[in-house]
Amino acid sequence: MVAKLSPIRLDVLLAAVLTSLTVITAASRTGAHVTWPAYVLAALTVAPIALRQLAPVATMAVMLGALSAYGLLGFSGVPSAGVGVLVGTFTVATLRSRVVAGVTSAVTTVVVVLAFLRVDAVVAWSEVAQSVLVVMGAWMLGEGTRRWAERAERLAEEAARAVADERVRIARELHDIVAHHMSVISLQAGVAQYVLDTDVPTARKAITTVGETSREALTEMRRLLDVLRVDHDDDYRPQPGLAALDELVERARGAGLPVDVVVAGEARELQPGPDLCAYRVAQESLTNVLKHAGPAEARIDLDYGEQTFVLKVTDNGRAAHGGAAVADHEPHGIRGMRERAELYGGVLTAGPTAGGGFGVVLRLPMAEVAAR
């Protein structure tokens, strides 16, 4: 296999080739009046290219100084036809700021024009203009390359942020699914164990609920994780929304939590994102009631207003179960619900209610959540 050369080694190779050709050309032009300063200055107009990526401005300064001295000492011609300073101009425009690149380009233009004027007493203005345009072209090419590199870097950062956001979303989905279903399973398993010897029908119903809940949890988790598989061609079941709220409520009732649902306004279908957000907020709220409120009753209010959709989940259990009153330690569940709401321009509040229970209120702008 052929070894891959690093950019620095390629620059060294390019500088060596250009230096050799430049010295040979200088010798052929000066003829019998060859002097060592001519060789040194001609070599210095291209040799620093080897260090162009490490110190582009210093490299450019050396090459411009050598080119100026070459002309002032009366040597004929322009070493390497100005290839060295063109490469340097491109490099500065690529690796340095726009201001530095602009100043360097202007100085390069002046030096190159003076060098061409020293070649012959009479020089066509078209040649001078052409040399200026060549320098400007090298600068513009370097500027375009720098912008392309910045854009590629910005797109890479955006892609990395998108991946990180997707991981957070998946983690939040898994948290909501596992927390809710495992709470129901744990409660029903405890009920089954408690009444196994005294109330077989109740125990059988609790075990049935455990089986159904576990299968539903596995189905939701499998659907969520299948999204990560690029070779999966099967149709995915839609994410749950308020259409599945009745099933969620029945599952909570089966776990021993009485839940009432009250709808105000004309019920309207929501867009998938806000619909999932509302469902997850209801799911997380009921899960917290099951886990922390103790013996309690819950109520879910859905208000389809003209400008705002409001979801309210309240209970009459222990008010401290949400933990929202502690300013410096907000529970992950409530923080996750609030982040979901903010994602769709909404607001979520959570805390103890006046009646002694706990309440979670989700407000979403109707213009954002109404399905079109």
Backbone hydrogen bonds, N-H to C=O, Kabsch-Sander energy under -0.5 kcal/mol:
donor,donor_aa,acceptor,acceptor_aa,energy
5,L,3,A,-0.6
10,L,6,S,-2.2
11,D,7,P,-2.1
12,V,8,I,-2.2
13,L,9,R,-2.4
14,L,10,L,-2.6
15,A,11,D,-2.7
16,A,12,V,-2.3
17,V,13,L,-2.2
18,L,14,L,-2.6
19,T,15,A,-2.5
20,S,16,A,-2.1
21,L,17,V,-2.2
22,T,18,L,-2.5
23,V,19,T,-2.5
24,I,20,S,-2.1
25,T,21,L,-2.2
26,A,22,T,-2.6
27,A,23,V,-2.2
28,S,24,I,-1.8
29,R,25,T,-1.6
30,T,26,A,-2.2
31,G,27,A,-1.3
33,H,30,T,-1.9
34,V,31,G,-0.7
38,A,35,T,-0.8
39,Y,35,T,-1.2
40,V,36,W,-2.5
41,L,37,P,-2.8
42,A,38,A,-2.3
43,A,39,Y,-2.4
44,L,40,V,-2.2
45,T,41,L,-0.7
45,T,42,A,-0.8
46,V,43,A,-1.6
47,A,43,A,-3.2
49,I,46,V,-1.9
50,A,47,A,-1.9
51,L,48,P,-2.3
52,R,49,I,-1.8
54,L,51,L,-0.7
55,A,51,L,-2.4
59,T,55,A,-2.5
60,M,56,P,-2.1
61,A,57,V,-2.3
62,V,58,A,-2.1
63,M,59,T,-2.1
64,L,60,M,-2.5
65,G,61,A,-2.3
66,A,62,V,-2.4
67,L,63,M,-2.2
68,S,64,L,-2.4
69,A,65,G,-2.5
70,Y,66,A,-2.3
71,G,67,L,-1.7
72,L,68,S,-2.4
73,L,69,A,-2.0
74,G,71,G,-1.3
75,F,70,Y,-1.6
81,A,78,V,-2.3
82,G,79,P,-2.2
83,V,80,S,-1.9
86,L,82,G,-1.7
87,V,83,V,-2.5
88,G,84,G,-2.3
89,T,85,V,-2.6
90,F,86,L,-2.3
91,T,87,V,-2.2
92,V,88,G,-2.6
93,A,89,T,-2.2
94,T,90,F,-1.5
95,L,91,T,-2.6
96,R,92,V,-2.2
101,A,97,S,-2.5
102,G,98,R,-2.2
103,V,99,V,-2.4
104,T,100,V,-2.4
105,S,101,A,-2.3
106,A,102,G,-2.1
107,V,103,V,-2.5
108,T,104,T,-2.5
109,T,105,S,-2.2
110,V,106,A,-2.0
111,V,107,V,-2.4
112,V,108,T,-2.7
113,V,109,T,-2.4
114,L,110,V,-2.3
115,A,111,V,-2.4
116,F,112,V,-2.2
117,L,113,V,-2.2
118,R,114,L,-1.5
119,V,115,A,-0.6
119,V,116,F,-0.8
120,D,116,F,-0.7
123,V,121,A,-0.6
127,E,124,A,-0.8
128,V,124,A,-1.5
129,A,125,W,-2.9
130,Q,126,S,-2.1
131,S,127,E,-2.3
132,V,128,V,-2.1
133,L,129,A,-2.5
134,V,130,Q,-2.2
135,V,131,S,-2.0
136,M,132,V,-2.6
137,G,133,L,-2.6
138,A,134,V,-2.1
139,W,135,V,-2.2
140,M,136,M,-2.9
141,L,137,G,-2.5
142,G,138,A,-2.1
143,E,139,W,-2.5
144,G,140,M,-2.6
145,T,141,L,-2.1
146,R,142,G,-2.4
147,R,143,E,-2.3
148,W,144,G,-2.3
149,A,145,T,-2.3
150,E,146,R,-2.5
151,R,147,R,-2.6
152,A,148,W,-2.5
153,E,149,A,-2.3
154,R,150,E,-2.5
155,L,151,R,-2.7
156,A,152,A,-2.0
157,E,153,E,-2.3
158,E,154,R,-2.5
159,A,155,L,-2.4
160,A,156,A,-2.3
161,R,157,E,-2.5
162,A,158,E,-2.4
163,V,159,A,-2.2
164,A,160,A,-2.4
165,D,161,R,-2.9
166,E,162,A,-2.3
167,R,163,V,-2.2
168,V,164,A,-2.2
169,R,165,D,-2.5
170,I,166,E,-2.6
171,A,167,R,-2.6
172,R,168,V,-2.5
173,E,169,R,-2.5
174,L,170,I,-2.7
175,H,171,A,-2.3
176,D,172,R,-2.4
177,I,173,E,-2.6
178,V,174,L,-2.9
179,A,175,H,-2.6
180,H,176,D,-1.9
181,H,177,I,-2.2
182,M,178,V,-2.5
183,S,179,A,-1.4
184,V,180,H,-2.0
185,I,181,H,-2.7
186,S,182,M,-2.7
187,L,183,S,-2.2
188,Q,184,V,-2.6
189,A,185,I,-2.7
190,G,186,S,-2.0
191,V,187,L,-2.2
192,A,188,Q,-2.6
193,Q,189,A,-2.3
194,Y,190,G,-2.1
195,V,191,V,-2.2
196,L,192,A,-0.7
199,D,195,V,-3.0
203,A,199,D,-2.2
204,R,200,V,-3.0
205,K,201,P,-2.4
206,A,202,T,-2.4
207,I,203,A,-2.4
208,T,204,R,-2.3
209,T,205,K,-2.3
210,V,206,A,-2.2
211,G,207,I,-2.2
212,E,208,T,-2.6
213,T,209,T,-2.8
214,S,210,V,-2.4
215,R,211,G,-2.2
216,E,212,E,-2.2
217,A,213,T,-2.4
218,L,214,S,-2.4
219,T,215,R,-2.2
220,E,216,E,-2.5
221,M,217,A,-2.5
222,R,218,L,-2.6
223,R,219,T,-2.4
224,L,220,E,-2.1
225,L,221,M,-2.6
226,D,222,R,-2.1
227,V,223,R,-0.7
227,V,224,L,-0.7
228,L,225,L,-1.4
229,R,226,D,-1.6
230,V,228,L,-0.7
232,H,229,R,-0.9
233,D,231,D,-0.7
244,A,241,G,-2.1
245,L,242,L,-1.6
248,L,244,A,-1.9
249,V,245,L,-2.7
250,E,246,D,-2.6
251,R,247,E,-2.2
252,A,248,L,-2.0
253,R,249,V,-2.6
254,G,250,E,-2.5
255,A,251,R,-1.1
256,G,253,R,-1.7
257,L,252,A,-2.3
260,D,298,A,-1.8
262,V,300,I,-3.0
264,A,302,L,-3.6
266,E,304,Y,-0.5
267,A,265,G,-0.7
271,Q,369,V,-2.6
275,D,271,Q,-2.6
276,L,272,P,-2.5
277,C,273,G,-2.3
278,A,274,P,-2.7
279,Y,275,D,-2.1
280,R,276,L,-2.8
281,V,277,C,-2.2
282,A,278,A,-2.2
283,Q,279,Y,-2.8
284,E,280,R,-3.1
285,S,281,V,-2.3
286,L,282,A,-2.4
287,T,283,Q,-2.2
288,N,284,E,-2.3
289,V,285,S,-1.9
290,L,286,L,-2.4
291,K,287,T,-2.2
292,H,288,N,-2.8
293,A,288,N,-0.7
293,A,289,V,-1.4
298,A,258,P,-3.0
299,R,314,T,-2.5
300,I,260,D,-3.4
301,D,299,R,-0.5
301,D,312,K,-3.0
302,L,262,V,-3.1
303,D,301,D,-0.5
303,D,310,V,-2.8
304,Y,264,A,-2.9
304,Y,302,L,-0.6
305,G,303,D,-1.2
305,G,308,T,-1.9
309,F,364,L,-3.2
310,V,303,D,-2.3
310,V,308,T,-0.5
311,L,362,L,-2.7
312,K,301,D,-2.5
313,V,360,V,-2.7
314,T,299,R,-2.4
314,T,312,K,-0.5
315,D,358,F,-1.7
316,N,297,E,-1.4
318,R,293,A,-1.7
319,A,356,G,-0.6
321,H,318,R,-1.4
322,G,319,A,-0.7
323,G,320,A,-0.8
326,V,323,G,-1.2
327,A,325,A,-0.9
329,H,326,V,-1.2
335,R,331,P,-2.3
336,G,332,H,-2.9
337,M,333,G,-2.1
338,R,334,I,-2.5
339,E,335,R,-2.3
340,R,336,G,-2.0
341,A,337,M,-2.2
342,E,338,R,-2.4
343,L,339,E,-1.6
344,Y,340,R,-0.8
344,Y,341,A,-1.1
345,G,342,E,-1.7
346,G,341,A,-3.1
347,V,363,R,-2.4
349,T,361,V,-2.3
351,G,359,G,-2.1
353,T,357,G,-2.1
356,G,353,T,-1.6
358,F,315,D,-0.8
359,G,351,G,-2.5
360,V,313,V,-2.5
361,V,349,T,-2.9
362,L,311,L,-3.4
363,R,347,V,-2.8
364,L,309,F,-2.8
366,M,307,Q,-3.4
367,A,307,Q,-0.5
368,E,365,P,-1.4
369,V,365,P,-1.4
370,A,366,M,-2.3
371,A,269,E,-2.2
